[in-house]
Amino acid sequence: MINGRAYSGFNFHAIMTSQQGYASVNIFKRLFSSFVGKKIKIPFLNFLPVRSYDFSTFGRERKYLEEYRGWVYACVTAIAREVATMRLRLFRISKKGEEEEIHEHELLNLLDKVNPVMAFYSLMEITDTFLRLEGNAFWFLARDSKNKIMEIWPIRPDKMQIAINKENPLLIGGYVYRDSKGEKVTFNAEEIIHFKKANPLGDYPFPVRGMGTVQAAALNIDSDNFARDWNKKFFQNSARPDGVLTFEGAIERE
């Protein structure tokens, strides 16, 4: 899905938006053809240290979610609701490059009703909210016995951990969900879709977590919170100072 468009069919194209419209470039064919019959002489993997699990710091991640109040709430909600109104369209591209819109498809049905309690709007709203607050969003893809995706469920990002592939630390081996009681639930990599915002402090080239807008603006947000809390306590005390320093007799200027 690119620019609100989902593509399926004979050829895959990358769609780039410009002032002139859409330019269709078949980059995937060019990329994959460059690897056919070729092997890397010295795999980048050989230069990397051994890595195991990338555990998130739950207290810090949760703090970003808890900032969903005041002007942060107003800004995040305004953007997330606009994103949730995005209309997805499905197209089939023929060998001649002609686009044909598909109006009935099981993918469209899944996105319309992503699970028994959520529609597409709710899924996108909470996904974008997680991304802006914490920098990460996770979808669990529930499959049937034939491995067909039947439902999509969002998962709180502060409870998810990235498990590094033991054979190749550049790849994700799976995910670990930890509930409020500390119990763990493991997922295979293909069961989860991980959305993340850019994180310049991430330990690239290893799998990393994203950095949310709230994390980047944490100092400014904390300053506003401290000022608001001080004002609240000040007026709760009827705007009176905590104490008065008094002296017996007159106080000399010296």
Phi, psi and chi 1 to 4 in degrees:
 res  aa     phi    psi   chi1   chi2   chi3   chi4
   1 MET       -  118.6  -90.8  169.7  -87.0      -
   2 ILE  -131.0  126.6  -53.3  174.0      -      -
   3 ASN    56.0   41.8  -66.4  -34.4      -      -
   4 GLY    75.5   11.7      -      -      -      -
   5 ARG  -119.9  135.3  -70.3  176.8  148.3 -154.2
   6 ALA  -107.6  133.6      -      -      -      -
   7 TYR  -119.8  137.6  -73.4   85.1      -      -
   8 SER  -147.3  159.3   67.3      -      -      -
   9 GLY   138.1 -144.3      -      -      -      -
  10 PHE   -82.3  -42.5  -55.5  102.7      -      -
  11 ASN  -123.9  144.7  -64.4  -40.5      -      -
  12 PHE  -102.9  134.5  -66.1   95.2      -      -
  13 HIS  -128.5  147.6  -71.4   66.6      -      -
  14 ALA   -91.8  130.5      -      -      -      -
  15 ILE  -105.5  122.8  -54.0  -59.8      -      -
  16 MET  -111.2  130.8  -59.6 -178.6  -63.2      -
  17 THR   -88.0  134.9  -56.7      -      -      -
  18 SER  -144.6  174.6   65.0      -      -      -
  19 GLN   -64.9  -23.9  -67.6 -178.4   -8.9      -
  20 GLN   -85.4  -10.2  -71.1   75.1   26.9      -
  21 GLY   125.9 -142.7      -      -      -      -
  22 TYR  -103.3  135.2  -70.1  102.4      -      -
  23 ALA  -115.7  123.7      -      -      -      -
  24 SER   -96.2  122.3  179.1      -      -      -
  25 VAL  -128.7  120.8 -176.8      -      -      -
  26 ASN   -84.1   77.7 -165.5  -17.4      -      -
  27 ILE   -85.3  -26.7   61.7  173.7      -      -
  28 PHE   -65.2  -40.6  -64.5  104.2      -      -
  29 LYS   -61.9  -40.5 -176.4  176.7  180.0 -179.6
  30 ARG   -67.0  -39.7  -67.5  165.3   52.2 -169.6
  31 LEU   -67.6  -48.5  -72.8  174.1      -      -
  32 PHE   -69.2  -33.8  -75.8  110.3      -      -
  33 SER   -65.7  -25.9   62.5      -      -      -
  34 SER   -72.8  -16.7   65.8      -      -      -
  35 PHE   -98.3  -12.0  -63.9  116.7      -      -
  36 VAL   -63.6  125.2  176.4      -      -      -
  37 GLY    73.6    9.3      -      -      -      -
  38 LYS  -117.4  147.3  -62.3 -179.1 -179.9  179.7
  39 LYS  -128.9  146.9  -66.6 -176.3  178.4  179.8
  40 ILE   -75.7  129.8  -59.3  175.6      -      -
  41 LYS   -63.0  -51.3 -175.1  176.1 -179.3 -179.7
  42 ILE  -125.8   99.4  -56.9  178.4      -      -
  43 PRO   -56.7  140.4  -22.9   33.9      -      -
  44 PHE   -58.2  -27.5 -175.8   56.6      -      -
  45 LEU   -56.9  -32.4  172.4   63.3      -      -
  46 ASN   -65.3  -21.0  -66.8   -7.7      -      -
  47 PHE   -91.9   -3.6  -61.3   96.6      -      -
  48 LEU   -95.9  146.2  -58.8  176.0      -      -
  49 PRO   -74.6  166.2   28.0  -35.2      -      -
  50 VAL   -75.7  135.0  177.5      -      -      -
  51 ARG  -131.2  151.7  -58.7 -119.6  -36.2 -177.0
  52 SER  -119.7  -94.7   54.5      -      -      -
  53 TYR  -108.3  144.7  -75.5   91.1      -      -
  54 ASP  -107.8   93.5  175.1   22.0      -      -
  55 PHE   -87.7  129.8  -68.9  100.7      -      -
  56 SER   -77.2  152.0   64.1      -      -      -
  57 THR   -87.2  101.9   53.8      -      -      -
  58 PHE   -61.0  -37.1  -68.8  102.6      -      -
  59 GLY   -62.2  -43.3      -      -      -      -
  60 ARG   -68.5  -45.3 -176.7 -176.3   62.8 -172.7
  61 GLU   -61.8  -40.8  -43.5  -62.9  -10.4      -
  62 ARG   -67.5  -34.1  180.0  171.0  178.9  172.4
  63 LYS   -59.3  -37.6  179.8 -179.4 -178.1  -61.1
  64 TYR   -65.6  -37.7  -60.1  141.3      -      -
  65 LEU   -67.8  -33.6  -61.6 -179.5      -      -
  66 GLU   -72.1  -11.9  -69.4  175.3  -15.2      -
  67 GLU   -79.3    6.7  -66.6  -59.5  -27.2      -
  68 TYR   -76.2   71.3 -167.3   52.0      -      -
  69 ARG  -159.2  166.8   52.9 -178.3  175.5  167.3
  70 GLY    57.2 -139.3      -      -      -      -
  71 TRP   -71.3  -24.6   61.4  -93.8      -      -
  72 VAL   -64.3  -43.7  173.9      -      -      -
  73 TYR   -59.9  -45.8  166.9   85.2      -      -
  74 ALA   -61.6  -44.2      -      -      -      -
  75 CYS   -69.4  -48.7  -65.6      -      -      -
  76 VAL   -63.2  -42.7  170.7      -      -      -
  77 THR   -64.9  -41.7  -60.4      -      -      -
  78 ALA   -60.6  -42.1      -      -      -      -
  79 ILE   -72.8  -45.4  -60.9  173.7      -      -
  80 ALA   -62.8  -39.2      -      -      -      -
  81 ARG   -68.0  -33.1  -71.1  177.7  177.3  175.6
  82 GLU   -69.4  -41.3 -174.3   65.4   24.7      -
  83 VAL   -62.4  -39.1  171.0      -      -      -
  84 ALA   -65.8  -20.5      -      -      -      -
  85 THR   -84.1   -1.6   60.8      -      -      -
  86 MET   -59.1  134.0  175.9  179.1   60.0      -
  87 ARG  -102.5  121.2  176.3  173.6  174.5  -96.2
  88 LEU   -91.4  141.1  -64.2 -178.3      -      -
  89 ARG  -127.4  142.9  -58.4  166.1   64.7 -172.0
  90 LEU  -108.5  130.8 -177.3   64.4      -      -
  91 PHE  -127.5  148.4  -70.2   82.5      -      -
  92 ARG  -110.3  129.7  178.2 -175.6  -70.8  112.5
  93 ILE  -106.0  122.6  -57.8  178.7      -      -
  94 SER   -78.1  173.8   67.6      -      -      -
  95 LYS   -63.7  -24.3  -66.6 -178.6  178.8  180.0
  96 LYS   -84.3   -2.2  -63.4 -179.6  179.6 -179.2
  97 GLY    86.9    9.7      -      -      -      -
  98 GLU   -83.1  139.3  -61.4  175.8  -11.3      -
  99 GLU   -97.8  133.7  -62.7 -178.7   -1.8      -
 100 GLU  -128.4  118.2  176.1 -171.1   -3.2      -
 101 GLU   -74.9  136.3 -174.7  170.3    3.0      -
 102 ILE  -105.5  124.6  -58.7  174.3      -      -
 103 HIS   -99.2  -19.9  -60.9  -77.7      -      -
 104 GLU  -128.9  118.1  -66.3 -175.9    5.8      -
 105 HIS  -161.5  150.5 -167.4  -83.2      -      -
 106 GLU   -64.1  -28.5   56.1 -174.5   -0.8      -
 107 LEU   -65.2  -41.9  175.0   59.2      -      -
 108 LEU   -65.5  -36.5  -64.0  175.9      -      -
 109 ASN   -64.6  -41.4  -65.0  -25.2      -      -
 110 LEU   -64.1  -43.6  173.1   63.3      -      -
 111 LEU   -71.2  -26.9  -67.3  176.3      -      -
 112 ASP   -71.0  -39.0 -179.3   60.9      -      -
 113 LYS  -132.3   88.4 -174.1   69.5  173.3  177.7
 114 VAL   -71.0  -27.1  -63.9      -      -      -
 115 ASN  -160.1  173.3   62.4   57.0      -      -
 116 PRO   -58.3  -20.2  -26.8   35.8      -      -
 117 VAL  -119.3    1.6  -62.5      -      -      -
 118 MET  -136.9  140.9  -64.2 -177.6   71.9      -
 119 ALA  -100.1  176.4      -      -      -      -
 120 PHE   -59.0  -39.3  175.8   76.4      -      -
 121 TYR   -58.2  -48.2 -179.8   95.6      -      -
 122 SER   -65.2  -39.3  -60.3      -      -      -
 123 LEU   -62.4  -46.4  175.5   67.3      -      -
 124 MET   -71.0  -34.6  -66.8  -53.8  -61.3      -
 125 GLU   -64.0  -47.4 -177.8 -178.7   20.2      -
 126 ILE   -72.2  -32.4 -168.0   61.1      -      -
 127 THR   -64.2  -48.0  -61.7      -      -      -
 128 ASP   -67.6  -34.3 -168.5   76.0      -      -
 129 THR   -63.1  -46.5  -61.9      -      -      -
 130 PHE   -59.5  -42.5  -77.4  149.8      -      -
 131 LEU   -62.6  -41.0  -78.5  170.9      -      -
 132 ARG   -77.5  -32.2  -60.6 -172.8 -174.6  -77.6
 133 LEU   -79.8  -49.4  -69.0  174.9      -      -
 134 GLU  -114.6  -14.5 -156.8  -95.2  -11.9      -
 135 GLY    90.1   -3.6      -      -      -      -
 136 ASN  -138.9  149.5  -60.1  -87.7      -      -
 137 ALA  -145.7  141.1      -      -      -      -
 138 PHE  -128.0  135.2  -62.4   88.1      -      -
 139 TRP  -112.9  130.7  -73.0    0.0      -      -
 140 PHE   -95.1  126.2  168.3   61.6      -      -
 141 LEU   -97.9  105.5  -53.3  178.6      -      -
 142 ALA   -82.0  124.2      -      -      -      -
 143 ARG  -113.8  159.3  -55.5  171.3 -174.5  -94.6
 144 ASP   -92.5 -172.8   61.1    9.8      -      -
 145 SER   -63.8  -19.4   58.2      -      -      -
 146 LYS   -97.5   13.3  -62.3 -178.9  179.9  179.5
 147 ASN    68.2   21.5 -154.1   34.5      -      -
 148 LYS   -90.4  132.6  178.6 -179.9  176.7 -178.3
 149 ILE   -70.9  121.8  -59.8  174.7      -      -
 150 MET  -109.4  -30.1  -57.0  -61.1  -66.1      -
 151 GLU  -144.3  155.7  -61.7  171.1   -4.9      -
 152 ILE  -125.3  127.5  -57.4  174.1      -      -
 153 TRP  -125.4  127.7  -66.6   87.8      -      -
 154 PRO   -76.4  147.5   28.5  -33.3      -      -
 155 ILE  -125.8  138.7  -58.5  178.2      -      -
 156 ARG   -58.8  124.6  -94.2 -177.6   55.0  173.8
 157 PRO   -67.4  -28.9   24.6  -34.6      -      -
 158 ASP   -71.5  -10.3   61.7  -42.7      -      -
 159 LYS  -103.9    4.4  -64.8 -173.5  175.8 -176.0
 160 MET  -106.3  140.8  -70.8  -69.4  -77.5      -
 161 GLN  -122.5  149.2  -55.9  165.6  -15.2      -
 162 ILE   -97.4  125.8  -58.1  174.1      -      -
 163 ALA   -99.0  123.3      -      -      -      -
 164 ILE   -78.5  140.6  -54.1  -59.3      -      -
 165 ASN   -62.8  128.7 -172.4  -62.8      -      -
 166 LYS   -70.1  -28.8  -65.4 -178.9  179.2  179.5
 167 GLU   -87.1  -31.7  -62.8  179.9   -3.1      -
 168 ASN  -138.8  100.2 -174.2  -13.5      -      -
 169 PRO   -65.6   -7.8   25.2  -34.7      -      -
 170 LEU   -78.1  -15.2  -69.0  176.2      -      -
 171 LEU  -108.4  157.4  -56.9  177.9      -      -
 172 ILE   -87.6  125.1  -65.4  175.8      -      -
 173 GLY   -86.2  -21.7      -      -      -      -
 174 GLY   164.2 -167.1      -      -      -      -
 175 TYR  -137.3  151.5  -63.6   87.9      -      -
 176 VAL  -125.3  125.8 -179.4      -      -      -
 177 TYR  -103.6  130.2  173.0   84.3      -      -
 178 ARG  -117.9  122.3 -178.8  179.6  -66.2  177.0
 179 ASP   -83.2 -176.4   63.1   18.1      -      -
 180 SER   -65.2  -19.8   56.8      -      -      -
 181 LYS   -92.1   -1.6  -63.7 -179.0 -179.5  179.7
 182 GLY    89.7   -0.7      -      -      -      -
 183 GLU   -75.4  144.8  -62.1 -178.8   -0.1      -
 184 LYS  -107.9  143.3  -60.9  178.5 -178.7  178.5
 185 VAL  -126.1  124.7  179.3      -      -      -
 186 THR   -98.1  146.4   59.0      -      -      -
 187 PHE  -127.1  145.6  -60.8   97.5      -      -
 188 ASN   -73.1  156.9  -64.9  -33.8      -      -
 189 ALA   -59.0  -37.1      -      -      -      -
 190 GLU   -75.4   -8.7   61.2  -89.9   15.4      -
 191 GLU   -85.6  -13.5  -68.0 -178.5  -69.1      -
 192 ILE  -123.4  138.2  -61.3  -66.9      -      -
 193 ILE  -108.0  122.0  -63.9 -179.4      -      -
 194 HIS  -106.3  114.1  178.7 -165.7      -      -
 195 PHE   -97.2  138.0  -57.2   92.4      -      -
 196 LYS  -149.5  148.8   59.6  179.3  178.1  -69.7
 197 LYS   -86.9  161.9  -62.1 -177.9   75.7   66.4
 198 ALA   -59.9  140.0      -      -      -      -
 199 ASN  -133.9   96.0 -177.8    2.5      -      -
 200 PRO   -65.1  -15.4   24.4  -33.9      -      -
 201 LEU   -95.4    3.0  -61.4  179.4      -      -
 202 GLY   -67.6  153.0      -      -      -      -
 203 ASP   -84.0   61.6 -169.6   16.5      -      -
 204 TYR   -66.8  147.3  -65.5  100.5      -      -
 205 PRO   -90.8   11.6   35.3  -37.6      -      -
 206 PHE   -73.1  160.2  -58.2  103.5      -      -
 207 PRO   -58.2  134.8  -26.4   35.9      -      -
 208 VAL  -131.1  165.7  -60.7      -      -      -
 209 ARG   -92.4  155.0  -63.8 -178.8   66.9   88.9
 210 GLY   -82.3  168.3      -      -      -      -
 211 MET  -114.4  120.8  175.4 -174.5  -70.0      -
 212 GLY   -82.2  167.5      -      -      -      -
 213 THR   -62.2  -39.2  -53.4      -      -      -
 214 VAL   -65.1  -39.5  168.2      -      -      -
 215 GLN   -62.9  -42.0 -179.0  178.5   -5.6      -
 216 ALA   -67.0  -31.5      -      -      -      -
 217 ALA  -103.2   21.2      -      -      -      -
 218 ALA   -58.1  -41.7      -      -      -      -
 219 LEU   -63.6  -44.6 -179.6   60.1      -      -
 220 ASN   -64.7  -41.3  -58.6   81.2      -      -
 221 ILE   -66.4  -42.1  -65.3  174.1      -      -
 222 ASP   -62.4  -40.0  -74.6  -17.2      -      -
 223 SER   -61.3  -42.9  -62.3      -      -      -
 224 ASP   -64.8  -39.2  -75.2  -11.1      -      -
 225 ASN   -65.0  -42.7  -71.0  -20.5      -      -
 226 PHE   -63.4  -41.8  -64.9  150.8      -      -
 227 ALA   -66.1  -41.2      -      -      -      -
 228 ARG   -65.6  -41.8 -177.3  174.2   60.2 -112.7
 229 ASP   -65.6  -38.9  -68.8  -18.2      -      -
 230 TRP   -64.2  -45.0 -170.5   90.9      -      -
 231 ASN   -61.8  -39.6  -75.3  -28.5      -      -
 232 LYS   -62.0  -47.0  177.0 -178.0  176.9 -178.1
 233 LYS   -66.9  -35.9  -65.9  177.4 -179.4  178.2
 234 PHE   -61.3  -46.9  177.5   75.4      -      -
 235 PHE   -77.8  -26.0  -73.1  107.6      -      -
 236 GLN   -65.3  -24.7  -77.8 -179.8  -22.9      -
 237 ASN   -93.9   22.8 -165.3   39.3      -      -
 238 SER    58.6   30.7  -60.3      -      -      -
 239 ALA    60.1   25.7      -      -      -      -
 240 ARG   -98.7  146.3  -66.4 -167.5  -58.2  -94.2
 241 PRO   -68.5  158.9   24.7  -34.6      -      -
 242 ASP   -67.1  -25.2  -66.2  -28.1      -      -
 243 GLY  -163.4  165.6      -      -      -      -
 244 VAL  -129.0  129.9  178.3      -      -      -
 245 LEU   -93.5  119.4 -177.3   62.4      -      -
 246 THR  -121.2  155.8   60.0      -      -      -
 247 PHE  -131.9  149.8  -63.7   88.4      -      -
 248 GLU   -84.1  133.7  -66.3 -177.3   -0.7      -
 249 GLY    81.3 -174.6      -      -      -      -
 250 ALA   -82.0  150.0      -      -      -      -
 251 ILE  -103.2  122.2  -59.5  176.5      -      -
 252 GLU   -70.0  152.0  -59.4  -67.4  -23.4      -
 253 ARG   -61.2  -36.9 -177.9  177.1  -65.5  -84.6
 254 GLU   -65.6      -  -67.8   78.4    8.6      -
